Amino acid sequence: MRRLLTMSEAYRSVIARMNRTDGIVAIGVFVALLALYTGHEQLMLSGILRTRAAFNASQIAVAIIGLTVVAVVLRLRRQDLASVGLRREGLRRSLMLGLAAAGVLSAANVGLAYWQGARHLNTLEAIAQMTALFAFFAAEEELIWRGYLTARLHGLISRTRVAQLLGVLFFVAVHLPGFLLPSPAEYLATFDPYDALRLAILLLVGYVYDTLYRATGSIAGCTAAHFLVNVSNCLLV
């Protein structure tokens, strides 16, 4: 297993091209997107997005803004799509590893939902309605957080494991507004083992997704895993 997940030459070739400026710009992109996601969370809490359609539309809009920011930066830095893991090489291996990881993580997700009291299979209609959104969001997040951001942190950090850990922590950080708002003080005051478990799961999946990208140089596998894990979240109610 360790051999399967060894950093690929394709990924090494990507990070070898990154320099200090790439790392600094990536951190700036992270800060901007964190502000965007925080603002979106506050908008949702305001009650303006009262319908499911409005909620979904706002999520899609935020994702498109994030992708646009990355696309503009890639154009300005004259970097191609292969630099964010969009490549044919290693595609099959990436998908195979991604599906294997998804099987384990999805089974754990369903088991956790059952442990929390979920006993009924969600309707096929509800699952189908969320599937397209899950596919889009998985592709968007993997391209931004694995393909773009974490790879460019190597321009600032020479130790690959440290750069990987920082990228995973950034991935967790963008989910924090959903936990902390509207009252960070109240969240911290009522922090319990379940909250700790949710953060641990985010760290775990972030690490797994990034490892899949590193092992193949393609974001296809981590995108597939991310998508299927998201689907598994809504299987039981």
Sequence and secondary structure as in RCSB ss.txt:
>XXXX:A:sequence
MRRLLTMSEAYRSVIARMNRTDGIVAIGVFVALLALYTGHEQLMLSGILRTRAAFNASQIAVAIIGLTVVAVVLR
LRRQDLASVGLRREGLRRSLMLGLAAAGVLSAANVGLAYWQGARHLNTLEAIAQMTALFAFFAAEEELIWRGYLT
ARLHGLISRTRVAQLLGVLFFVAVHLPGFLLPSPAEYLATFDPYDALRLAILLLVGYVYDTLYRATGSIAGCTAA
HFLVNVSNCLLV
>XXXX:A:secstr
 TTTTS  HHHHHHHHT  HHHHHHHHHHHHHHHHHHHHHHHHHHTT   SHHHHHHHHHHHHHHHHHHHHHHHH
HHT  GGGGT  STTHHHHHHHHHHHHHHHHHHHHHHHHHTT  SB  HHHHHHHHHHHHHHHHHHIIIIIIIII
HHHTTT S HHHHHHHHHHHHHHTTHHHHH S HHHHHHT  HHHHHHHHHHHHHHHHHHHHHHHHS SHHHHHH
HHHHHHHTTSB 
